[in-house]
Amino acid sequence: MSENSLLAAFFFPAAAAVLVFFMKYVSDVLQARVRLAQDEAYREVAAKAASAQAETAAALASFGTALADIQSRLAAITKILKDVE
């Protein structure tokens, strides 16, 4: 009986220690997976933001040319109106 209780006295704490280290390892692995998923999500958001910025820059350039065209037409109309007076 004494031999069994001695074996239990060493086995259960050792098993508990191994279980704690195993749980810590699993926790680290799961945290790394979550971190990787978050990094991928951030990369995707950054790529979308970059493409949206490029589209906005293109639209702004288009508006700039349209505004220049409107200003030249307005100048021509103003000149015609001054000539009519």
N, C-alpha and C positions, 0 to 999 in steps of 0.2 A: 504494500500500500504506500509505503514511504517513497518507493521508487516512482510510482505513478504520480504522486503529488509533486515530486521533484521535477519530473518531466513536464507536468502541466505548468509548474511555476516558471519554467523557461520557455515553453512553447507558446503560451498565450501572449505574453508580452512581446515575444519576437514576432508572432503573427500580427499583433496589433501594430507594431512598428512597420512591418512590411506593408500592411494595409494602408497605413497613413502615408507612406512614401508613394505607394501606387496611386492613391487618391490625389496626391499633390501633382504627380506626373500627368494624370488624366486631366486635372484642372488646368495645368499649363498648356496642354495640347488643345483643349477646347478654347481657351483664351486666345491662343495663336490663330486658330481657325476664325474666330470672331473678328480679330484684328485684321486678318487678311480680307475677310468679306467687307469690312468697313473701308479698308484701303481701296478695294476695287470699286466700291460705291463712290468714294471721293474722286477717283480717277474718272469715272463715268460722268459725274457732275461737272468736273473740270473740263472734260471734252465737250460736253453740251454747252457750257458757258463760253468756251472758245469759239464754237461754231456759231452760237447766237451773236457773239460779238462781231464776228466776220460778216454775218448777214446784216447786222445793224450798220456796220461801216459801209457796206455796199449800198444799202438803202439811203444812208446819209449822203453818199456821193451822188446818187441818183437825184435826190432832192436838191442838192447843190446845183446840178446842171439845170434842173427844171426852174429853179429860182433865178438863175442867171438868164435863162431864156425869157422868163416873165419880166425881169427887170429891163431887158433890152426892148421888149415889146412895149412896155410902159413908157420907156424913154421915147420910142418912136411915136406913140400916141400923144405924149406930152408935146413933142415937137410939132406934130400936125395941129394940135389944138392951139398952140401959140401962133402958128402960121395963119390959122383961120381968123384969129382975133384981129 
